[in-house]
Amino acid sequence: MLVLRTPDERFAALADYPFAPHYLTITDADGTDLRIHYIDEGPRDAPPVLLMHGEPSWSYLYRKFVPALVAKGHRVIAPDLIGFGKSDKPAARTDYSYERHVAWMRDWLTALDLRHITLFCQDWGGLIGLRLVAAFPDRFARLVVANTGLPTGTGFSEGFNAWLAFSQNVPQFPAGGIVKGGVVRDLTPAEIAAYDAPFPDERYKEGARQFPTLVPITPEHASVAENKAAWAVLETFDKPVLTAFSDSDAITRGGEKAFIDRVPGASGQPHVIIRQAGHFLQEDKPEELCALIDSFISAEPESDS
């Protein structure tokens, strides 16, 4: 496959993103090498907090999480999915599939040999991250699930349907504008520019364009069977699971119920609704979410042993 790589100078002057880049190269099943970028900050011997982003954002979404959680003694890892951020970007939409995304991040996770993981996932960070949990439940100590789901072909919200139509028909895909539209507060011009930075032109946006079409919302979609199998594992997952959905996201509102009802580890946990927060709740309430993650880890320290 043809692979594009965003020039480094696109990231030279980002606001509040001082993190050293880390890269790992994985090999696709077709033999193509793909470079995955990730943030890795904090003590290497501490159990990792894995922050997984969705569409069309990247690890910049977690720029306020990293220093806050490192200050509490955590190792914090935030990858850029293939097609996003500083990671490589296959040039053809047909290069992207749900199963390929899972395989790419599975290879990254196992290459780093991450264990005792606290996962925070939102949007496609959940669709992919929860598949990693199902594949490697022993690697995960606890989950914080926010504004995401694991669809199995049974439809989705009107909000998602509107997003799907917009994403496939807008002439120029406005990544920064999309993030702005999913946030309650006002993003600054510099923040909007940072979300546009990975995409010098439309050629780099094929993954972002393709993602909405990959969500398995009908029985005919690919990955329905794989997500059903993942739910079968999650329905036996008894380590702590906390939901933290926001109150102002038309796409995922009410999605916490499936996790609370079906995942054993969610029983009795102090689930929260994050107030005055949109789809990208990391932008609206970073301090609240970091405190939530830290206290959730502190409440169950024995899970890391």
Backbone torsions as a table, in degrees:
resi	resn	phi	psi	omega
1	MET	NA	150.4	174.6
2	LEU	-79.3	131.8	-176.0
3	VAL	-123.6	131.3	175.5
4	LEU	-100.3	150.6	177.1
5	ARG	-132.2	120.8	-179.2
6	THR	-63.1	130.1	178.6
7	PRO	-59.6	142.0	-177.7
8	ASP	-58.3	-31.5	-176.3
9	GLU	-64.9	-19.1	175.8
10	ARG	-63.8	-21.3	-176.5
11	PHE	-109.4	13.7	-168.8
12	ALA	-71.7	-28.2	-172.3
13	ALA	-130.8	44.1	-178.4
14	LEU	-74.9	142.2	177.1
15	ALA	-73.6	127.0	171.3
16	ASP	61.0	36.5	178.8
17	TYR	-134.9	73.7	-173.1
18	PRO	-92.9	13.3	-166.2
19	PHE	-80.0	139.8	175.7
20	ALA	-66.0	135.5	178.9
21	PRO	-76.0	144.1	171.9
22	HIS	-125.4	143.0	-177.0
23	TYR	-133.6	143.7	173.0
24	LEU	-135.9	132.3	178.7
25	THR	-99.2	125.2	174.2
26	ILE	-112.7	163.9	-178.8
27	THR	-116.8	122.5	177.3
28	ASP	-66.4	162.3	179.7
29	ALA	-59.8	-24.3	179.1
30	ASP	-86.3	2.0	177.9
31	GLY	97.2	-5.2	-179.5
32	THR	-76.5	132.5	173.7
33	ASP	-81.9	137.3	179.6
34	LEU	-131.3	130.1	-178.5
35	ARG	-96.3	124.4	178.7
36	ILE	-105.0	128.3	175.6
37	HIS	-94.1	145.9	174.5
38	TYR	-153.2	150.1	168.8
39	ILE	-83.4	140.1	175.3
40	ASP	-145.0	99.1	-174.7
41	GLU	-125.4	153.7	177.9
42	GLY	97.0	178.0	-174.9
43	PRO	-65.1	130.1	-176.7
44	ARG	-67.6	-21.0	-178.8
45	ASP	-92.1	1.7	177.6
46	ALA	-87.4	146.6	175.3
47	PRO	-58.6	136.3	-172.9
48	PRO	-79.2	143.8	165.6
49	VAL	-100.1	115.6	-176.2
50	LEU	-100.3	116.9	-177.1
51	LEU	-106.1	114.8	-175.6
52	MET	-114.1	124.1	-177.6
53	HIS	-90.1	173.7	176.5
54	GLY	-124.1	-137.4	-167.4
55	GLU	-111.3	133.9	-6.5
56	PRO	-100.7	38.5	-174.9
57	SER	-85.8	-169.9	176.3
58	TRP	-157.8	-169.9	-173.3
59	SER	-62.4	-14.5	172.2
60	TYR	-55.2	-29.2	178.5
61	LEU	-57.5	-24.5	-175.8
62	TYR	-107.2	18.3	-174.8
63	ARG	-61.1	-29.2	179.2
64	LYS	-88.7	-20.2	177.6
65	PHE	-71.0	-40.8	-169.9
66	VAL	-60.3	-56.9	-178.7
67	PRO	-65.0	-33.9	-178.8
68	ALA	-66.2	-41.9	-178.8
69	LEU	-77.9	-35.3	175.4
70	VAL	-61.8	-38.5	179.3
71	ALA	-62.1	-22.5	177.3
72	LYS	-91.2	4.7	176.2
73	GLY	94.6	9.3	-177.5
74	HIS	-92.3	148.4	164.7
75	ARG	-83.4	131.1	-174.6
76	VAL	-122.4	125.3	-177.9
77	ILE	-125.3	127.3	-179.3
78	ALA	-135.4	103.0	-180.0
79	PRO	-84.1	159.7	166.6
80	ASP	-99.1	123.6	175.6
81	LEU	-60.2	152.3	174.2
82	ILE	-57.0	131.9	-176.9
83	GLY	97.0	-1.4	-173.1
84	PHE	-139.4	159.5	174.2
85	GLY	56.3	-135.0	-179.1
86	LYS	-91.3	0.9	177.5
87	SER	-78.2	161.7	179.8
88	ASP	-64.4	156.2	-174.2
89	LYS	-131.5	99.6	172.0
90	PRO	-52.7	142.1	-168.0
91	ALA	-87.7	-16.6	-177.6
92	ALA	-108.6	137.1	178.9
93	ARG	-58.7	-33.1	-178.9
94	THR	-69.0	-11.7	176.0
95	ASP	-74.7	-14.4	-174.8
96	TYR	-103.8	126.6	170.1
97	SER	-140.0	160.3	177.8
98	TYR	-57.3	-47.7	-176.5
99	GLU	-66.5	-33.2	176.4
100	ARG	-66.6	-42.4	177.4
101	HIS	-59.1	-43.7	178.9
102	VAL	-63.5	-43.7	-179.1
103	ALA	-63.9	-41.9	179.4
104	TRP	-60.4	-45.7	-177.7
105	MET	-76.4	-27.9	172.9
106	ARG	-62.1	-44.4	-179.7
107	ASP	-66.9	-37.4	176.7
108	TRP	-63.9	-46.9	-177.5
109	LEU	-61.9	-44.3	-177.4
110	THR	-74.8	-30.7	176.7
111	ALA	-64.7	-38.0	176.4
112	LEU	-79.7	-12.7	179.9
113	ASP	53.3	47.5	180.0
114	LEU	-73.6	137.4	-180.0
115	ARG	-141.8	164.2	-179.1
116	HIS	55.7	42.0	-171.6
117	ILE	-81.8	136.5	162.4
118	THR	-99.4	116.6	-178.6
119	LEU	-97.5	128.5	165.4
120	PHE	-113.7	122.4	-175.0
121	CYS	-136.3	143.9	-179.4
122	GLN	-143.7	144.1	176.7
123	ASP	57.1	-135.5	179.4
124	TRP	-64.2	-17.0	171.5
125	GLY	-61.0	-26.7	175.1
126	GLY	-85.2	-43.1	179.5
127	LEU	-58.5	-35.1	177.2
128	ILE	-89.6	-46.3	-176.4
129	GLY	-61.7	-39.1	179.6
130	LEU	-70.8	-27.2	172.4
131	ARG	-68.0	-34.2	175.4
132	LEU	-66.7	-39.4	176.3
133	VAL	-60.2	-44.3	-179.4
134	ALA	-65.5	-33.6	179.9
135	ALA	-75.9	-34.4	-174.6
136	PHE	-135.0	61.5	-175.4
137	PRO	-59.7	-28.4	-178.6
138	ASP	-71.5	-16.7	179.3
139	ARG	-81.8	-12.9	-172.2
140	PHE	-109.7	131.4	179.4
141	ALA	-92.0	-31.0	-178.3
142	ARG	-168.0	162.0	-178.1
143	LEU	-130.5	139.7	167.3
144	VAL	-119.1	115.7	-170.9
145	VAL	-109.2	123.4	-173.7
146	ALA	-137.9	124.7	172.1
147	ASN	47.4	55.5	-179.6
148	THR	-152.5	-174.2	177.8
149	GLY	-167.0	-178.8	175.7
150	LEU	-137.5	77.4	-170.7
151	PRO	-66.2	148.7	-178.9
152	THR	-131.6	37.1	172.6
153	GLY	84.0	20.0	-175.8
154	THR	-109.5	23.1	178.4
155	GLY	93.4	176.8	179.1
156	PHE	-153.6	-175.2	-172.8
157	SER	-76.3	160.7	173.5
158	GLU	-61.2	-33.7	177.1
159	GLY	-60.1	-41.6	178.2
160	PHE	-68.1	-40.2	-179.9
161	ASN	-61.0	-38.5	177.2
162	ALA	-66.0	-40.2	178.2
163	TRP	-63.8	-42.3	179.9
164	LEU	-60.2	-46.4	-179.7
165	ALA	-63.3	-44.1	179.6
166	PHE	-61.5	-47.8	-174.0
167	SER	-62.6	-29.6	-176.9
168	GLN	-90.1	-13.6	-173.5
169	ASN	-116.7	-16.5	-179.0
170	VAL	-67.5	130.5	-175.1
171	PRO	-61.1	-44.2	176.1
172	GLN	-119.9	126.6	-173.6
173	PHE	-80.5	108.9	-171.7
174	PRO	-91.7	82.2	-172.6
175	ALA	-54.8	-51.3	-179.8
176	GLY	-62.3	-39.1	177.9
177	GLY	-66.2	-34.3	178.0
178	ILE	-65.6	-44.9	177.3
179	VAL	-62.5	-43.3	178.2
180	LYS	-56.3	-42.3	-179.0
181	GLY	-69.4	-16.4	-179.8
182	GLY	-103.6	19.8	-178.0
183	VAL	-127.2	140.8	179.5
184	VAL	-75.3	-43.5	-180.0
185	ARG	-75.8	173.0	176.5
186	ASP	-89.6	120.8	171.6
187	LEU	-74.0	147.5	176.5
188	THR	-78.9	160.5	174.7
189	PRO	-56.0	-36.6	179.1
190	ALA	-66.5	-37.4	178.5
191	GLU	-68.5	-42.4	177.3
192	ILE	-61.4	-42.6	178.8
193	ALA	-62.2	-35.0	179.6
194	ALA	-66.2	-34.2	176.7
195	TYR	-75.0	-23.3	174.7
196	ASP	-83.4	-19.1	-171.7
197	ALA	-55.0	-39.0	-177.3
198	PRO	-67.3	-10.4	-169.3
199	PHE	-122.4	84.7	-179.2
200	PRO	-59.5	-32.6	176.1
201	ASP	-156.6	-178.5	-172.7
202	GLU	-62.9	-23.4	-179.6
203	ARG	-61.5	-29.0	-176.7
204	TYR	-83.1	-3.5	-171.2
205	LYS	-104.0	12.7	-175.5
206	GLU	-63.0	-37.1	176.8
207	GLY	-66.3	-42.4	178.4
208	ALA	-63.5	-38.8	176.7
209	ARG	-65.4	-39.8	-172.5
210	GLN	-77.6	-32.3	-173.8
211	PHE	-48.9	-49.6	-176.3
212	PRO	-59.6	-31.7	-178.8
213	THR	-74.3	-15.9	-176.3
214	LEU	-87.7	-14.1	-179.6
215	VAL	-63.9	121.4	-173.7
216	PRO	-78.6	79.9	-176.0
217	ILE	-96.2	-8.7	176.3
218	THR	-124.5	158.2	178.2
219	PRO	-60.0	-22.6	-177.6
220	GLU	-82.7	-13.3	-179.0
221	HIS	-66.1	146.0	169.4
222	ALA	-63.5	155.1	174.3
223	SER	79.7	2.6	174.9
224	VAL	-61.6	-47.8	-178.4
225	ALA	-63.7	-40.6	-179.2
226	GLU	-66.4	-37.9	178.3
227	ASN	-71.0	-35.7	174.8
228	LYS	-62.1	-40.4	177.8
229	ALA	-65.8	-36.4	177.4
230	ALA	-65.4	-41.4	177.0
231	TRP	-60.6	-36.2	178.8
232	ALA	-60.8	-35.1	175.8
233	VAL	-73.8	-45.9	-179.5
234	LEU	-60.4	-29.6	179.4
235	GLU	-73.2	-2.8	172.4
236	THR	-115.1	0.4	-174.7
237	PHE	-79.5	110.7	-173.4
238	ASP	-108.4	7.0	172.7
239	LYS	-79.8	161.1	-168.5
240	PRO	-59.4	133.4	178.4
241	VAL	-132.0	124.5	-178.5
242	LEU	-120.7	134.2	174.4
243	THR	-101.0	142.7	-179.4
244	ALA	-144.3	66.6	178.5
245	PHE	-82.3	158.5	-178.5
246	SER	-96.9	167.2	-176.5
247	ASP	-91.1	-7.4	-172.0
248	SER	-129.6	43.8	178.3
249	ASP	-123.9	105.2	-178.4
250	ALA	-67.4	-20.7	-175.6
251	ILE	-77.5	-42.4	-172.0
252	THR	-117.2	6.4	-176.7
253	ARG	-54.3	129.9	-179.1
254	GLY	86.9	-4.7	-176.1
255	GLY	-68.6	-15.7	179.5
256	GLU	-65.8	-26.2	-173.8
257	LYS	-59.1	-39.7	-178.9
258	ALA	-60.3	-40.9	-179.0
259	PHE	-72.3	-41.9	-179.5
260	ILE	-64.6	-38.5	-176.8
261	ASP	-78.8	-30.0	-167.0
262	ARG	-110.0	-20.8	-174.6
263	VAL	-102.3	118.3	-175.8
264	PRO	-55.1	-38.1	-177.4
265	GLY	-66.9	-12.0	178.0
266	ALA	-83.4	-12.7	-176.8
267	SER	-65.3	128.6	175.7
268	GLY	76.7	5.1	-179.2
269	GLN	-84.2	155.1	-177.6
270	PRO	-82.6	67.8	-177.5
271	HIS	-60.5	146.1	-175.5
272	VAL	-131.6	154.6	165.2
273	ILE	-108.6	123.9	-178.8
274	ILE	-82.5	116.8	-173.8
275	ARG	-82.5	148.2	178.1
276	GLN	55.2	48.3	-179.8
277	ALA	-139.6	140.0	-179.2
278	GLY	-93.8	-159.0	-178.9
279	HIS	-59.4	-44.4	177.7
280	PHE	-90.4	70.1	-175.5
281	LEU	-64.2	-19.1	176.1
282	GLN	-62.7	-30.8	177.9
283	GLU	-77.3	-34.2	-176.1
284	ASP	-81.4	-39.1	-171.2
285	LYS	-135.7	55.5	-176.5
286	PRO	-65.0	-41.1	-178.4
287	GLU	-63.6	-44.3	179.8
288	GLU	-62.6	-41.8	-178.6
289	LEU	-69.9	-37.9	177.8
290	CYS	-65.6	-41.3	176.7
291	ALA	-63.1	-38.3	178.9
292	LEU	-63.5	-46.9	179.9
293	ILE	-61.6	-47.2	-178.2
294	ASP	-62.4	-43.9	-179.3
295	SER	-69.3	-33.2	178.2
296	PHE	-65.3	-41.5	176.3
297	ILE	-65.3	-44.1	-178.2
298	SER	-64.2	-29.5	-178.4
299	ALA	-72.9	-19.7	-176.4
300	GLU	-133.4	52.3	-173.2
301	PRO	-62.8	-28.6	-177.5
302	GLU	-66.4	-17.2	179.8
303	SER	-66.6	-18.6	-178.6
304	ASP	-87.5	-2.6	-176.1
305	SER	-89.6	NA	NA
